[in-house]
Amino acid sequence: MSHRAHLFICFSSLDEAIALEVVHFLEAEGLKCWISLRDVPAGANYQESIIEALESAKGLIFLFSTNSSQSHEIKKELSVAASLNIPVVPLRLSAVMPTGALRYELATRQWLDIFPDRERGLRQLAERTREFFDSGRTAGVAQFSASSPAVGTNETETSLPASPSGPRHQVRPPIVDAGSKEFEAIRALLAHHIGPIAKVIMQKASTEARTPDDFCERLAAHVRSEADRAAFLRQARSRLPST
C-alpha cells in the first residue's frame, strides 16, 4: 500500500479530539495529512501502516502534551522520523516541557504553541508545514534546526538550547550491515517485541552506536519488560561475536 505525500500526525489517543481538529484545519488549507485513527485500513497491520506512512511523509506534526510525553509508541515514531530525516514540528497543546528521551529528540526543534490563541497557532502551523511541500524535505530540516533563527516574532515559539557544537565527527561504519545474517537475526529478536518497526530502529542504532554493546543497549531500550529486555540483550549479544 502506498501513500501520497502528506504530513504525518503523531499524537496520543487521549488527544484524539484536538488531533482531528488539527487535521481538519490543515486539510482545509490544502495540506494533506495522514492520521492513524482514520487512515489505517481495516484489517491492515498497524505498525506496518505506520512505517509506510512515515516513509512517504513530507513532515511530522508532533502534538506534544502530557499524554503524548508518556507514550512509548510516540517515542518510537519520533525515532523512526529521525532515522528517515523527516522534519518534525512539535505543536504544544499545553505548557508542558519535554523531559528524558523526548528532551533529547526535541533538543534541536523549535515548537509552536496552540495556546492561548488556538486560531493563530493553527495558522502558523499551516504556514510552516506548507514549506515542506514547497521546498522539499531538506529545506524543512534546515528551517527547524536550533541554530536557525526563529521565523517571525511569535512569542509562543520556543526552542530548547542546542548542545555546543564541536568538531565534525567522522562517519563511523555501521555496527552491523543491514541485510547481513547478524542484522536479520537481531531484527527478528527485536521484532518479536516491537513489530516491523524493529528494522528502522536497528538501522538508526547501527549507525549511531559507538560499540556493539552500545548498539545492543540502544535496541534493548525499546523492549518494555525488564525480564524481556535482559533476555533480548543476552540473545542479541550472542549474535555479535565482537561483543
C-alpha positions as CSV (number, residue, x, y, z in Angstrom):
1,M,0.0,0.0,0.0
2,S,1.4,3.4,-0.9
3,H,0.6,6.9,0.4
4,R,0.9,10.1,-1.5
5,A,3.0,12.9,0.1
6,H,1.4,14.1,3.4
7,L,2.0,15.4,6.9
8,F,2.2,12.6,9.5
9,I,0.2,13.4,12.6
10,C,1.9,12.0,15.8
11,F,-0.4,12.1,18.8
12,S,-1.7,10.4,21.9
13,S,-5.1,8.6,21.6
14,L,-6.1,10.7,24.6
15,D,-5.7,13.8,22.5
16,E,-7.8,12.5,19.6
17,A,-10.3,15.4,19.5
18,I,-7.6,18.1,19.1
19,A,-5.7,15.9,16.7
20,L,-8.7,15.7,14.4
21,E,-9.2,19.5,14.7
22,V,-5.6,20.0,13.6
23,V,-6.1,17.6,10.6
24,H,-9.3,19.3,9.6
25,F,-7.7,22.7,9.7
26,L,-4.6,21.7,7.7
27,E,-6.6,19.9,5.1
28,A,-8.9,22.9,4.7
29,E,-5.7,24.8,3.9
30,G,-4.9,22.3,1.2
31,L,-2.3,20.3,3.2
32,K,-2.8,16.5,3.1
33,C,-2.5,14.7,6.4
34,W,-2.1,11.1,7.5
35,I,-3.6,10.2,10.9
36,S,-3.7,6.6,12.1
37,L,-7.3,6.7,13.5
38,R,-8.6,7.5,10.0
39,D,-6.0,6.2,7.6
40,V,-5.0,2.7,8.7
41,P,-7.2,0.4,6.5
42,A,-9.4,-2.1,8.2
43,G,-7.5,-5.4,8.7
44,A,-4.1,-3.8,7.9
45,N,-1.1,-4.4,10.1
46,Y,-1.0,-1.2,12.3
47,Q,2.8,-0.9,12.7
48,E,3.5,-1.7,9.0
49,S,1.0,1.1,8.1
50,I,2.8,3.5,10.4
51,I,6.2,2.7,8.8
52,E,4.8,3.1,5.2
53,A,3.1,6.4,6.2
54,L,6.4,7.7,7.7
55,E,8.4,6.7,4.7
56,S,6.3,8.9,2.4
57,A,5.8,11.8,4.8
58,K,6.9,15.3,4.0
59,G,6.9,16.2,7.6
60,L,5.7,15.1,11.0
61,I,3.5,17.1,13.3
62,F,4.0,16.1,16.9
63,L,1.1,17.0,19.2
64,F,3.2,17.5,22.4
65,S,1.2,17.1,25.6
66,T,1.4,15.4,29.0
67,N,-0.3,12.5,27.4
68,S,2.0,12.1,24.4
69,S,5.1,12.7,26.5
70,Q,4.3,9.4,28.4
71,S,3.6,7.3,25.2
72,H,6.1,4.6,24.4
73,E,4.7,4.3,20.8
74,I,5.1,8.0,20.1
75,K,8.8,7.8,21.1
76,K,9.2,5.1,18.6
77,E,7.5,7.1,15.9
78,L,9.8,10.1,16.6
79,S,12.8,7.8,16.5
80,V,11.8,6.5,13.1
81,A,11.2,10.0,11.8
82,A,14.7,10.9,12.9
83,S,16.2,7.9,11.1
84,L,14.4,8.9,7.9
85,N,15.4,12.6,8.2
86,I,11.8,13.8,8.4
87,P,11.4,17.3,9.7
88,V,9.4,17.4,12.9
89,V,7.3,20.3,14.1
90,P,6.2,19.9,17.8
91,L,2.9,21.6,18.5
92,R,2.4,22.1,22.2
93,L,-1.1,21.6,23.5
94,S,-0.3,23.0,26.9
95,A,2.6,24.4,28.9
96,V,4.5,21.2,29.4
97,M,8.2,20.8,28.9
98,P,10.0,17.7,27.4
99,T,12.0,15.5,29.7
100,G,14.1,12.4,29.3
101,A,14.2,10.8,25.8
102,L,11.8,13.5,24.5
103,R,14.1,16.3,25.5
104,Y,16.9,14.6,23.5
105,E,14.6,14.1,20.5
106,L,13.4,17.7,20.6
107,A,16.6,19.4,21.5
108,T,17.1,20.9,18.1
109,R,13.5,21.6,17.3
110,Q,11.5,24.8,17.5
111,W,7.9,24.3,18.5
112,L,4.7,26.2,18.2
113,D,2.1,26.7,20.9
114,I,-1.6,26.1,20.2
115,F,-2.4,28.1,23.3
116,P,-3.6,30.7,24.3
117,D,-4.7,31.7,20.8
118,R,-5.6,28.4,19.0
119,E,-6.6,30.0,15.7
120,R,-3.2,31.8,15.5
121,G,-1.3,28.7,16.4
122,L,-3.0,26.6,13.7
123,R,-2.4,29.3,11.1
124,Q,1.3,29.4,12.0
125,L,1.4,25.6,11.8
126,A,-0.1,25.7,8.3
127,E,2.4,28.3,7.2
128,R,5.4,26.3,8.5
129,T,4.3,23.0,7.1
130,R,3.4,24.3,3.7
131,E,7.2,24.9,3.3
132,F,7.8,21.2,3.4
133,F,5.7,20.8,0.2
134,D,7.1,23.9,-1.5
135,S,10.8,23.4,-0.7
136,G,11.2,19.7,0.0
137,R,12.4,17.7,3.0
138,T,15.9,19.1,3.3
139,A,14.7,22.7,3.5
140,G,12.3,21.7,6.2
141,V,15.1,20.2,8.3
142,A,17.2,23.3,8.0
143,Q,14.3,25.5,8.9
144,F,13.8,23.8,12.2
145,S,17.4,23.4,13.3
146,A,18.2,25.1,16.6
147,S,20.9,27.2,15.0
148,S,18.4,28.8,12.6
149,P,16.7,32.0,13.8
150,A,13.0,31.7,14.6
151,V,10.7,32.8,11.8
152,G,8.7,35.8,12.7
153,T,8.3,37.2,16.2
154,N,5.7,34.9,17.7
155,E,6.4,34.9,21.4
156,T,5.0,31.4,21.7
157,E,7.7,29.9,19.5
158,T,10.2,28.2,21.8
159,S,13.3,26.0,21.3
160,L,15.5,24.1,23.7
161,P,19.1,25.1,23.8
162,A,21.2,23.1,21.4
163,S,24.3,21.3,22.6
164,P,27.5,23.2,21.9
165,S,28.9,22.4,18.5
166,G,32.2,20.7,18.4
167,P,34.4,19.4,15.6
168,R,32.7,17.5,12.9
169,H,32.8,13.7,13.6
170,Q,33.9,11.2,11.1
171,V,31.1,8.9,9.9
172,R,31.6,5.5,11.5
173,P,30.8,2.3,9.6
174,P,27.6,0.6,10.9
175,I,28.0,-1.8,13.8
176,V,26.2,-4.4,11.6
177,D,25.4,-4.2,7.9
178,A,21.7,-4.1,7.0
179,G,20.7,-7.4,5.4
180,S,23.6,-9.4,6.9
181,K,22.9,-12.6,8.7
182,E,23.6,-10.9,12.1
183,F,21.4,-8.0,11.3
184,E,18.5,-10.2,10.3
185,A,18.9,-12.4,13.4
186,I,18.8,-9.5,15.8
187,R,16.0,-7.8,13.8
188,A,13.9,-10.9,14.3
189,L,14.6,-10.9,18.0
190,L,13.6,-7.3,18.3
191,A,10.6,-7.6,16.0
192,H,9.2,-10.2,18.4
193,H,8.9,-7.5,21.0
194,I,8.1,-4.3,19.0
195,G,7.0,-5.5,15.5
196,P,8.0,-4.3,12.0
197,I,9.4,-1.0,13.3
198,A,12.4,-3.0,14.5
199,K,14.2,-2.7,11.1
200,V,14.2,1.1,11.1
201,I,15.2,1.3,14.7
202,M,18.1,-1.1,14.1
203,Q,19.3,0.9,11.1
204,K,19.4,4.0,13.1
205,A,21.1,2.4,16.1
206,S,23.7,0.7,13.9
207,T,25.0,4.0,12.5
208,E,24.9,5.9,15.8
209,A,26.2,3.3,18.3
210,R,29.9,3.5,19.2
211,T,30.4,-0.1,20.1
212,P,28.5,-3.4,19.6
213,D,27.4,-3.3,23.2
214,D,26.1,0.2,22.9
215,F,24.2,-1.0,19.8
216,C,22.5,-3.8,21.8
217,E,21.7,-1.4,24.7
218,R,20.1,1.1,22.3
219,L,17.9,-1.7,20.9
220,A,17.0,-3.1,24.3
221,A,15.7,0.3,25.4
222,H,12.7,-0.3,23.2
223,V,11.8,-3.6,25.0
224,R,9.3,-2.8,27.8
225,S,9.6,-5.6,30.3
226,E,12.8,-5.8,32.3
227,A,12.9,-9.6,32.0
228,D,12.3,-9.4,28.3
229,R,14.9,-6.7,28.0
230,A,17.6,-8.8,29.8
231,A,16.8,-11.8,27.7
232,F,16.9,-9.8,24.5
233,L,20.3,-8.4,25.5
234,R,21.8,-11.8,26.1
235,Q,20.5,-13.1,22.7
236,A,21.5,-10.0,20.7
237,R,25.0,-10.0,22.1
238,S,25.4,-13.7,21.3
239,R,24.6,-12.8,17.6
240,L,27.6,-10.3,17.6
241,P,30.8,-12.2,18.1
242,S,32.8,-9.0,18.7
243,T,30.8,-8.1,21.8
